[in-house]
Amino acid sequence: MIPEELSAEIEDGLARLGSELHAEGIDLDLAERHLFRAPGRVNLIGDHTDYNGGLVLPAAIDLAVYLACVPSEGVYLVSLSESGTLAITSDGDSALDGRPIPPWGAYPRGVLAELAREGRPPAGFSGVVASSIPVGRGLSSSAALEVAVATAALALAGFELDAWRTAEACRRAEERYAGVECGIMDQAVSVMGKAGFACLIDTARHTFEHIPVPRSIDIVVIDSGIRRELAGGEYNRRRRECSAALDALRSSKEFAGLEHLCDLRPDDIGRFVELLPVELARRVRHVVTENARVERVCRILREVAASDPHDPPSRLLRELGAVLEESHRSVVADFGAGHPTTDRIVELAAAESGYIGARQTGAGWGGAVVVFCTAGAGGRLGQSILDALPGEEQAIPAERPSAATPSYHVCVVSDGASEI
Ligand code: GLA
């Protein structure tokens, strides 16, 4: 379950932490070890709907954050990929021994503080965080870190919290301690994921349902290498635009009782565009049509999953592809969250054999594209897209000041967080 190379590094990390703390007079009983795992995610469809009371359809994947730890007084954590030891009280309230909190430590600290608000008794633990999720690649590495810490903190305190409240505590941690006003999607799917199934999450009703990901389909994530800064950037601006649009609609007679933008239906578009400035109307149109597309994709996936895995009806696959492409156009044209490189990836994917459909996924402004293709075609398709990209990268160096190398991952749809 845990990648072999990580497992050896975790052992070394624990031994190092043990001796570092021993030198300070703190002894860890390394034999009492627990190992927790929380997955990253890919969003199949439903972007920018989760903070508008809508539906999302993410799936937990095989890349994950692992936390190996033992019970202790207070919390001491190190990360295999980031520097600095996080040393804090087990309610996340304050630093221990006046030590500075390393930047990555804001996430675990926030989670502990939010769980304390939920009534978790202060039980400490110390250990090593390791991740197979590349950071900043649109696979939700920060949500997975939060959920790994929450899962460990709850289990070691013997405190039960339902899935929704756990995810919500992690989301608040990200908002309050890392400054990203994100929705609930990433944390929720990391908690609630199920192998072989995507999670249909209703963010207004706080309910979720598992939707089969057909065996006849490969899900490939292509990272464009374009980094996007969520905190303080376009993402938070879009959230404000959506809430300004909601306020404007509520102040009209027609939509006075509107609770969320996603309570609107595509049939309402003709009426709400009249009431909003052009740009806000386009944002709302994306949100409303995207919400309806989530329902369509769920219906199609169920039908495909119920069909012969070796011969899924091509009519359904064509319909699925059309909805995914429509979603891509909508997030680019109406929501203004696109990027030329992700557009290009979608275009390149469409020329590959086995291609079903593709769309930019996650927050946007670069980041990742999710491609649906025939089972078994994912690796070849991913590689072929990467091979076609580098020339274009060189053509637009100014747009890629902090770009990483593009990469792809064929996803194995996995279980949500647990002790392993
Ligand atoms: C980021 C946020 C999510 C969601 C997506 C866009 O991943 O963390 O909550 O809003 O963007 O769908």
Residues whose N, C-alpha, C, O or C-beta is under 5 A from the ligand:
A	BS01	GLA	G46 D47 H48 T49 D50 C182 G183 I184 M185 D186 G362 A363
